[in-house]
Amino acid sequence: MQDVPLSLTHVFERAERLWPHKEIVTATVGGGRERTTYGAWAERTRRLAGVFDDLGISSDGRVGTFAWNSARHLELYFAAPCSGRVLHTLNIRLFPEQLTYVANHAEDEVVFVDRSLMPLFWPRIDELTTVKYVVVMDDGADAEIPDDPRIRDYEELLAAASPVADLAIEDENQAAAMCYTSGTTGNPKGVVYSHRSMVLHAMATMLADTFGLCERDVVLPVVPQFHANAWGLAHAVAMTGATIIMPGPDLSPKAIATLIEEEHVTLAAGVPTIWMGMLPELDGRDVSSLRQILCGGSAVPRALSEAYREKTGKPILQAWGMTETSPLGSIANVTSALEDGSEDELAALRASVGQISPLVDARHVEAGTTEPLPWDGEAQGELQVRGAWIAAGYYDDERPCNTPDGWLMTGDVVTIDEHGYIRIVDRTKDVIKSGGEWISSVELENEIMAHPDVAEAAVIGLADQKWGERPVACVVAADGKELTAEDVRTFLDGRVAKFWIPERVELIDEVPKTSVGKFSKKDLRERFAAAEA
């Protein structure tokens, strides 16, 4: 067999040659839409590779982005790695100190910033020790652009640059991109993706039993491009030639629902909070083009998935992954052997994170051991995975990532049944042990969020003198709804074991989120432990 490197240059050149007529659509700041084609995008991407040369960016330099989902961001997604550089997508929702840390730790030489995000980015500039240039991408916002010699204009640079004809990567294991974890404890940790891992991951999203992405699709990645490579969708659309709809800065439920309806989106992907907010927006809209509503980032409440099934005929398709897994790890399709189950059984399957993806192996083990537990749907242990796009370690960081025998420690506590369906019971740090018995905060949250008047719920464990720990439910009422702590406890009676029902229910305005949209239980613990003290 020929030994041909798996690289993103192949993906890019395939899109350039086969799909020059296919569309890339970007929603703009003013509510309009910019439309371009893969052909025009490819020409600009080659020029952008020339821009890196003109700016004197090192041959393997880190190219930072601080941007919304857009065609320009997609140009950067390919120009950086295909020219030998390393794309570093900076999370716009990081705390300022974390943003400074990751840009300096990665040694970004240049950062491409959407104009609308300049007020958020520029105050940190003098703390970024390796950044030589800030290139502003004008997305139609009226944010002030400082008068500073380090600032360059994206379109002016592109117009002056010569397109790079030869984009060649000889070593498929060369770094292509990097992302940092959300850093809920300590500094964020960097994960570096190789060309090989990204090509294989993009191919995996095209499998019928994963996302089934194909040329006929119209894909709306609501998931930001700074979240784990936009879940691989930005690379996969180029590989397949699918039409891509970039949502830009307006991620409001109305804006997303309008894009789905007017652009005839077939596959949309986002975190649970996006789909929770959009559910009321579906009324009276024609979203019949949708074949797949993909959700990940945190557990999908069963009630939310079933609400989408009732309204659209399509339940939410839950996937599991993390920055360290590129991120596709598992997906909750219902197999043919189980599709004749009752509605309750099918809903339970869809509420799991499904079966492990092809080319990824999974096991769950008891804490402190490497002995796999049985796949019986009962045994609980930490989920560990290995595969072609799973991180082997963190960038320039000694914190452990893998077990001594080479499995990624995910921190998720799971059961795996005889069919291979994985159910996340908790995080290793969030599991609650009360009176010697385990309480699953994830399952308890799902039951609380099944209440029709509840918008969000997060369950934390706090110290208890009698029981060791007890669950505390932090609950957000739905808009316009009145809710009491007793309402929540009464609703749970008969749905969960008696000892699971929290004595303490805190009604709050909003569940705090991490930079990737997950519930920040650390913040809740600090808040309510302090209140208790």
C-alpha positions as CSV (number, residue, x, y, z in Angstrom):
1,M,0.0,0.0,0.0
2,Q,1.1,3.6,-0.7
3,D,2.2,5.5,2.4
4,V,0.4,8.9,1.9
5,P,0.2,11.3,4.9
6,L,-3.2,12.1,6.2
7,S,-3.2,15.9,6.2
8,L,-5.6,18.8,6.1
9,T,-4.1,19.9,2.8
10,H,-5.8,16.9,1.2
11,V,-9.1,18.0,2.8
12,F,-8.6,21.6,1.6
13,E,-7.6,20.7,-2.0
14,R,-10.5,18.3,-2.3
15,A,-12.9,21.1,-1.3
16,E,-11.2,23.5,-3.7
17,R,-11.4,21.1,-6.7
18,L,-14.8,19.4,-6.2
19,W,-17.0,21.9,-4.5
20,P,-16.1,25.4,-5.8
21,H,-19.8,26.2,-6.4
22,K,-21.0,25.2,-2.9
23,E,-22.0,27.9,-0.4
24,I,-20.5,29.2,2.8
25,V,-23.0,31.5,4.5
26,T,-22.2,33.8,7.5
27,A,-24.7,35.7,9.6
28,T,-23.4,39.2,10.2
29,V,-23.6,41.7,13.1
30,G,-26.3,43.7,11.5
31,G,-28.6,40.8,10.9
32,G,-27.7,40.3,7.2
33,R,-25.9,37.3,5.6
34,E,-22.7,37.2,3.6
35,R,-22.6,34.5,1.0
36,T,-19.5,33.1,-0.6
37,T,-18.4,29.8,-2.2
38,Y,-15.8,27.2,-1.5
39,G,-14.0,28.4,-4.6
40,A,-13.7,31.9,-3.4
41,W,-12.9,30.7,0.1
42,A,-10.1,28.5,-1.2
43,E,-8.5,31.4,-3.1
44,R,-8.6,33.6,0.0
45,T,-7.2,30.7,2.2
46,R,-4.2,30.4,-0.1
47,R,-3.7,34.2,0.2
48,L,-4.0,34.0,4.0
49,A,-1.1,31.5,4.0
50,G,0.9,34.2,2.2
51,V,-0.1,36.7,4.9
52,F,1.6,34.6,7.5
53,D,4.8,34.7,5.4
54,D,4.5,38.5,5.0
55,L,4.1,39.0,8.7
56,G,7.1,36.8,9.4
57,I,5.2,34.2,11.4
58,S,7.5,31.2,12.2
59,S,7.2,28.1,10.0
60,D,5.5,26.3,13.0
61,G,4.2,29.4,14.8
62,R,1.0,29.5,16.7
63,V,-1.8,31.5,15.1
64,G,-4.4,32.6,17.6
65,T,-8.0,33.4,16.7
66,F,-10.5,35.3,18.9
67,A,-13.6,35.1,16.7
68,W,-17.2,34.0,16.1
69,N,-18.1,31.3,13.6
70,S,-17.6,32.8,10.2
71,A,-16.2,32.2,6.7
72,R,-13.1,34.1,7.7
73,H,-12.6,31.9,10.7
74,L,-12.9,28.9,8.4
75,E,-10.2,30.4,6.2
76,L,-7.9,30.4,9.3
77,Y,-8.9,26.9,10.1
78,F,-7.1,25.7,7.0
79,A,-4.6,28.4,6.2
80,A,-2.7,27.9,9.4
81,P,-2.3,24.1,9.5
82,C,-1.9,23.7,5.7
83,S,1.0,26.2,5.8
84,G,2.7,24.3,8.6
85,R,1.5,26.6,11.4
86,V,-0.6,25.6,14.4
87,L,-4.1,27.1,14.7
88,H,-4.9,28.1,18.3
89,T,-8.6,29.0,18.8
90,L,-8.9,31.2,21.9
91,N,-12.1,30.8,23.9
92,I,-13.8,34.2,24.0
93,R,-15.5,33.2,27.3
94,L,-12.4,32.6,29.3
95,F,-11.7,34.7,32.3
96,P,-9.2,37.5,31.4
97,E,-6.4,35.9,33.4
98,Q,-7.0,32.5,31.7
99,L,-7.0,34.2,28.3
100,T,-3.6,35.8,29.1
101,Y,-2.3,32.5,30.4
102,V,-3.2,30.3,27.4
103,A,-2.0,32.9,24.8
104,N,1.3,33.1,26.5
105,H,1.6,29.4,27.3
106,A,0.9,28.6,23.6
107,E,3.3,31.4,22.5
108,D,0.9,32.8,20.0
109,E,2.7,35.1,17.5
110,V,-0.4,36.7,16.0
111,V,-4.0,36.8,17.0
112,F,-6.9,37.3,14.5
113,V,-9.8,39.1,16.2
114,D,-13.3,39.9,15.1
115,R,-13.9,43.7,15.4
116,S,-16.9,43.1,17.6
117,L,-14.6,41.3,20.1
118,M,-11.9,44.0,20.2
119,P,-13.2,45.6,23.4
120,L,-12.9,42.2,25.1
121,F,-9.5,41.3,23.7
122,W,-7.5,44.6,23.5
123,P,-7.3,45.4,27.2
124,R,-5.1,42.2,27.6
125,I,-2.7,43.1,24.8
126,D,0.2,44.4,26.9
127,E,0.2,41.2,28.9
128,L,0.6,38.9,25.8
129,T,4.3,38.5,25.7
130,T,4.7,36.7,22.4
131,V,2.0,38.4,20.2
132,K,3.6,40.6,17.5
133,Y,0.4,41.5,15.6
134,V,-3.3,41.7,16.1
135,V,-5.2,41.3,12.8
136,V,-8.7,42.8,12.9
137,M,-11.5,41.1,10.9
138,D,-14.2,43.6,10.3
139,D,-17.5,41.8,11.0
140,G,-19.6,44.9,10.7
141,A,-19.5,46.0,14.3
142,D,-18.7,49.7,15.2
143,A,-16.2,48.8,17.9
144,E,-13.3,51.3,18.0
145,I,-10.0,50.0,16.5
146,P,-7.1,51.5,18.5
147,D,-4.3,53.4,16.8
148,D,-1.5,51.0,17.4
149,P,1.4,49.8,15.2
150,R,0.7,46.2,16.1
151,I,-2.8,46.3,14.5
152,R,-3.3,45.2,10.9
153,D,-6.5,44.9,8.8
154,Y,-7.4,41.5,7.6
155,E,-8.8,42.5,4.1
156,E,-5.8,44.8,3.4
157,L,-3.3,42.1,4.2
158,L,-5.2,39.6,2.1
159,A,-5.4,42.0,-0.9
160,A,-1.6,42.6,-0.7
161,A,-0.6,38.9,-0.3
162,S,0.3,36.4,-3.0
163,P,-1.5,33.1,-2.8
164,V,0.6,30.1,-1.8
165,A,0.5,27.5,-4.5
166,D,2.2,24.7,-2.7
167,L,0.5,23.7,0.6
168,A,2.2,20.5,1.5
169,I,2.5,18.6,4.8
170,E,4.8,15.7,4.7
171,D,4.5,14.5,8.3
172,E,0.9,13.5,9.3
173,N,1.9,13.6,13.0
174,Q,2.8,17.3,12.7
175,A,0.8,19.6,15.0
176,A,-2.2,21.2,13.2
177,A,-4.2,22.9,15.9
178,M,-4.5,23.3,19.7
179,C,-7.3,24.0,22.2
180,Y,-7.2,24.5,25.9
181,T,-9.6,23.0,28.4
182,S,-12.0,25.3,30.2
183,G,-9.8,25.2,33.3
184,T,-12.4,24.7,36.1
185,T,-9.5,23.9,38.4
186,G,-6.0,25.3,38.0
187,N,-4.8,26.8,34.7
188,P,-6.4,25.5,31.4
189,K,-4.5,22.6,29.8
190,G,-3.5,22.6,26.2
191,V,-4.4,19.7,23.8
192,V,-2.5,19.6,20.5
193,Y,-4.1,17.8,17.5
194,S,-2.1,16.3,14.7
195,H,-3.1,16.4,11.0
196,R,-3.6,12.7,11.2
197,S,-6.0,12.8,14.1
198,M,-8.0,15.6,12.6
199,V,-8.5,13.9,9.3
200,L,-9.5,10.6,10.9
201,H,-11.9,12.5,13.3
202,A,-13.5,14.3,10.3
203,M,-14.0,11.0,8.5
204,A,-15.6,9.6,11.7
205,T,-18.3,12.3,11.6
206,M,-19.3,11.1,8.1
207,L,-20.1,7.6,9.2
208,A,-23.8,6.7,9.0
209,D,-23.9,5.7,12.6
210,T,-22.3,8.9,13.9
211,F,-23.4,12.2,12.4
212,G,-23.8,10.8,8.9
213,L,-22.5,14.0,7.4
214,C,-22.6,14.2,3.5
215,E,-22.5,16.5,0.6
216,R,-26.2,17.1,0.5
217,D,-26.2,18.4,4.1
218,V,-26.7,22.0,5.1
219,V,-24.8,22.3,8.4
220,L,-25.3,24.9,11.2
221,P,-22.5,24.6,13.8
222,V,-24.0,26.7,16.7
223,V,-21.1,25.1,18.7
224,P,-18.4,27.8,18.5
225,Q,-15.3,27.2,16.4
226,F,-13.3,27.8,19.6
227,H,-14.9,24.7,21.3
228,A,-12.9,21.6,20.5
229,N,-12.6,22.3,16.7
230,A,-16.4,23.0,16.4
231,W,-16.8,19.2,17.1
232,G,-15.0,18.4,13.9
233,L,-17.8,19.9,11.7
234,A,-15.6,22.7,10.2
235,H,-13.2,20.1,8.8
236,A,-15.9,17.6,7.8
237,V,-17.9,20.1,5.8
238,A,-14.9,20.8,3.6
239,M,-14.2,17.1,3.2
240,T,-17.8,16.4,2.2
241,G,-18.7,19.6,0.4
242,A,-21.7,20.2,2.6
243,T,-23.1,23.7,2.6
244,I,-22.2,25.4,5.9
245,I,-24.1,28.2,7.7
246,M,-22.0,30.2,10.2
247,P,-24.2,31.8,12.9
248,G,-21.8,34.8,13.6
249,P,-22.3,36.6,16.9
250,D,-26.0,36.4,17.3
251,L,-26.8,33.1,19.1
252,S,-30.2,34.1,20.3
253,P,-33.0,31.5,20.0
254,K,-34.8,33.6,17.4
255,A,-31.7,34.1,15.3
256,I,-30.8,30.4,15.3
257,A,-34.4,29.3,14.6
258,T,-34.6,31.7,11.7
259,L,-31.3,30.4,10.2
260,I,-32.6,26.8,10.4
261,E,-35.9,27.7,8.7
262,E,-34.7,30.1,6.0
263,E,-31.5,28.2,5.1
264,H,-33.1,24.8,5.2
265,V,-30.6,23.4,7.7
266,T,-30.4,19.6,7.8
267,L,-27.9,19.2,10.7
268,A,-27.5,21.7,13.6
269,A,-25.2,21.2,16.5
270,G,-25.0,23.0,19.9
271,V,-24.9,22.6,23.7
272,P,-28.1,21.9,25.7
273,T,-28.6,25.6,26.8
274,I,-29.0,26.5,23.1
275,W,-31.7,24.0,22.5
276,M,-33.5,24.7,25.8
277,G,-33.8,28.4,24.7
278,M,-34.8,27.6,21.2
279,L,-37.7,25.2,22.0
280,P,-40.4,27.9,22.4
281,E,-39.1,29.5,19.1
282,L,-40.1,26.4,17.1
283,D,-43.8,27.2,17.4
284,G,-45.2,28.1,14.0
285,R,-41.9,27.6,12.1
286,D,-41.2,25.1,9.3
287,V,-38.0,23.2,10.4
288,S,-38.9,20.1,8.5
289,S,-35.5,20.2,6.8
290,L,-33.8,19.1,10.0
291,R,-32.7,15.5,10.0
292,Q,-30.4,15.8,13.0
293,I,-30.3,18.0,16.1
294,L,-26.9,17.2,17.6
295,C,-26.2,18.1,21.2
296,G,-23.1,17.7,23.5
297,G,-21.0,19.5,26.0
298,S,-23.1,18.4,29.0
299,A,-25.8,15.9,29.7
300,V,-29.0,16.3,27.7
301,P,-32.1,16.2,29.9
302,R,-34.4,13.5,28.8
303,A,-37.3,15.9,29.0
304,L,-35.7,18.2,26.5
305,S,-34.9,15.5,24.0
306,E,-38.5,14.2,24.2
307,A,-39.9,17.8,23.9
308,Y,-38.0,18.1,20.5
309,R,-39.3,14.7,19.4
310,E,-42.9,15.9,20.1
311,K,-42.4,19.2,18.3
312,T,-40.2,18.3,15.4
313,G,-40.5,14.5,15.1
314,K,-36.7,14.4,15.7
315,P,-35.3,13.8,19.2
316,I,-32.1,15.4,20.2
317,L,-29.1,13.2,19.3
318,Q,-26.7,13.2,22.2
319,A,-23.0,12.9,21.7
320,W,-20.2,12.7,24.3
321,G,-16.7,14.0,24.1
322,M,-14.2,16.4,25.5
323,T,-11.4,18.7,24.4
324,E,-9.0,15.7,24.9
325,T,-11.1,13.5,22.6
326,S,-11.2,15.9,19.6
327,P,-14.2,15.6,20.7
328,L,-16.2,12.7,19.3
329,G,-16.2,9.8,21.7
330,S,-19.7,8.3,21.6
331,I,-23.1,8.9,20.1
332,A,-26.6,7.8,21.1
333,N,-28.1,6.4,18.0
334,V,-30.7,3.6,18.6
335,T,-29.5,0.3,17.1
336,S,-31.8,-1.9,15.0
337,A,-31.7,-4.6,17.7
338,L,-33.3,-2.1,20.2
339,E,-35.5,0.0,17.9
340,D,-38.7,-2.0,18.7
341,G,-38.5,-1.1,22.4
342,S,-41.2,0.8,24.2
343,E,-41.2,4.6,24.0
344,D,-39.9,4.7,27.5
345,E,-37.0,2.4,26.7
346,L,-36.2,4.3,23.5
347,A,-36.2,7.6,25.5
348,A,-33.8,6.1,28.0
349,L,-31.5,5.0,25.2
350,R,-31.5,8.5,23.8
351,A,-30.8,10.0,27.2
352,S,-27.6,7.9,27.4
353,V,-24.4,9.0,25.6
354,G,-24.7,6.0,23.4
355,Q,-22.1,3.6,22.1
356,I,-18.4,4.4,21.7
357,S,-17.4,5.7,18.3
358,P,-15.6,3.5,15.7
359,L,-11.8,3.8,16.2
360,V,-12.2,4.5,19.9
361,D,-12.1,1.9,22.7
362,A,-13.9,2.4,26.0
363,R,-13.7,0.8,29.5
364,H,-14.8,1.8,33.0
365,V,-12.7,0.9,36.0
366,E,-12.9,1.3,39.8
367,A,-11.1,4.3,41.2
368,G,-7.4,3.6,41.7
369,T,-7.3,0.4,39.5
370,T,-6.9,-0.5,35.8
371,E,-9.2,-3.5,36.0
372,P,-12.2,-3.1,33.7
373,L,-15.7,-3.5,35.2
374,P,-18.4,-5.7,33.6
375,W,-20.7,-4.2,31.0
376,D,-23.9,-5.1,32.9
377,G,-25.5,-1.7,33.2
378,E,-25.0,-1.7,37.0
379,A,-21.3,-1.5,37.8
380,Q,-20.2,2.1,38.1
381,G,-16.7,3.3,37.3
382,E,-14.6,6.0,35.7
383,L,-14.9,6.0,31.9
384,Q,-11.6,5.7,30.2
385,V,-11.0,5.8,26.4
386,R,-8.2,5.4,23.9
387,G,-8.0,5.8,20.1
388,A,-6.6,7.6,17.1
389,W,-7.8,11.1,18.1
390,I,-7.5,10.8,21.9
391,A,-4.9,13.0,23.6
392,A,-1.8,11.2,25.0
393,G,-0.8,14.2,27.2
394,Y,-1.1,18.0,27.7
395,Y,1.1,20.5,25.9
396,D,4.1,21.6,28.0
397,D,2.3,20.4,31.2
398,E,3.2,17.6,33.6
399,R,-0.4,17.1,34.8
400,P,-1.4,13.5,34.0
401,C,-3.8,12.8,31.2
402,N,-3.6,9.0,30.7
403,T,-3.3,6.0,33.0
404,P,0.0,4.1,33.1
405,D,-1.4,1.6,30.5
406,G,-2.4,4.4,28.1
407,W,-6.1,5.2,28.6
408,L,-7.4,8.7,28.9
409,M,-8.9,9.4,32.3
410,T,-12.2,11.3,31.5
411,G,-13.4,11.9,35.0
412,D,-16.9,10.7,34.1
413,V,-18.5,8.1,36.3
414,V,-20.5,5.7,34.0
415,T,-22.3,2.4,33.7
416,I,-22.0,0.5,30.4
417,D,-24.8,-2.0,29.5
418,E,-24.5,-5.3,27.6
419,H,-25.3,-3.4,24.3
420,G,-22.4,-1.0,24.9
421,Y,-24.7,2.0,25.8
422,I,-22.8,4.3,28.2
423,R,-24.7,6.3,30.8
424,I,-23.0,9.1,32.6
425,V,-23.9,8.8,36.3
426,D,-21.7,11.7,37.5
427,R,-18.3,13.3,37.4
428,T,-15.8,11.8,39.7
429,K,-15.7,15.2,41.6
430,D,-19.5,15.6,41.6
431,V,-20.7,12.2,42.8
432,I,-22.6,12.5,46.2
433,K,-22.2,9.8,48.9
434,S,-24.9,10.1,51.5
435,G,-25.0,7.7,54.4
436,G,-22.8,5.3,52.5
437,E,-25.1,5.3,49.4
438,W,-24.3,7.0,46.1
439,I,-26.6,9.7,44.6
440,S,-26.2,10.6,41.0
441,S,-26.3,14.4,40.6
442,V,-26.8,14.0,36.8
443,E,-29.8,11.7,37.2
444,L,-31.3,13.9,39.9
445,E,-30.8,17.0,37.7
446,N,-32.6,15.3,34.8
447,E,-35.6,14.4,37.0
448,I,-35.8,18.0,38.4
449,M,-35.6,19.4,34.8
450,A,-38.5,17.2,33.8
451,H,-40.7,19.5,35.9
452,P,-42.6,21.8,33.4
453,D,-41.9,24.9,35.4
454,V,-38.1,24.3,35.7
455,A,-35.7,25.9,33.2
456,E,-32.4,24.7,34.7
457,A,-31.2,22.6,37.6
458,A,-27.8,21.8,39.0
459,V,-27.3,19.5,42.0
460,I,-24.3,19.7,44.3
461,G,-23.2,17.8,47.3
462,L,-22.4,19.7,50.6
463,A,-21.1,18.3,53.8
464,D,-23.7,17.0,56.3
465,Q,-22.9,16.1,59.9
466,K,-25.3,13.2,60.0
467,W,-25.0,11.7,56.5
468,G,-21.6,12.9,55.4
469,E,-23.0,14.6,52.3
470,R,-26.5,15.6,51.2
471,P,-27.6,16.9,47.8
472,V,-28.5,20.5,47.3
473,A,-30.7,21.4,44.3
474,C,-30.1,24.8,42.7
475,V,-33.1,25.4,40.5
476,V,-34.0,28.1,37.9
477,A,-37.7,28.6,37.3
478,A,-38.9,28.9,33.7
479,D,-39.8,32.4,32.5
480,G,-43.1,33.6,34.0
481,K,-43.5,30.6,36.3
482,E,-43.8,30.5,40.1
483,L,-41.9,27.7,41.8
484,T,-41.3,26.8,45.4
485,A,-38.8,24.4,47.0
486,E,-41.7,22.2,48.1
487,D,-43.0,22.1,44.5
488,V,-39.6,20.5,43.5
489,R,-39.6,18.0,46.4
490,T,-43.2,17.0,45.8
491,F,-42.5,16.5,42.1
492,L,-39.5,14.2,42.9
493,D,-41.5,12.0,45.3
494,G,-42.0,8.7,43.4
495,R,-39.6,9.6,40.7
496,V,-36.4,8.9,42.7
497,A,-35.5,7.1,45.8
498,K,-36.6,8.8,49.0
499,F,-33.1,9.5,50.2
500,W,-32.2,11.2,47.0
501,I,-34.8,14.0,47.5
502,P,-32.9,17.1,48.7
503,E,-34.0,18.8,51.9
504,R,-32.5,22.0,50.6
505,V,-33.7,23.5,47.3
506,E,-32.2,26.8,46.4
507,L,-34.1,28.9,43.9
508,I,-31.6,31.0,41.8
509,D,-31.8,33.3,38.8
510,E,-29.2,31.4,36.7
511,V,-26.9,28.4,37.0
512,P,-23.4,29.7,36.5
513,K,-21.6,28.3,33.4
514,T,-18.0,27.5,32.5
515,S,-16.5,29.0,29.4
516,V,-17.8,26.0,27.4
517,G,-21.3,26.3,28.6
518,K,-21.3,23.5,31.3
519,F,-22.7,24.0,34.7
520,S,-20.1,25.4,37.1
521,K,-20.7,23.4,40.2
522,K,-17.5,24.7,41.7
523,D,-19.1,28.2,41.8
524,L,-22.3,26.8,43.3
525,R,-20.4,24.9,46.0
526,E,-18.5,28.0,47.0
527,R,-21.6,30.1,47.1
528,F,-23.8,27.8,49.2
529,A,-21.0,26.4,51.4
530,A,-20.2,30.0,52.3
531,A,-23.8,30.8,52.9
532,E,-24.1,27.8,55.2
533,A,-21.0,28.8,57.1
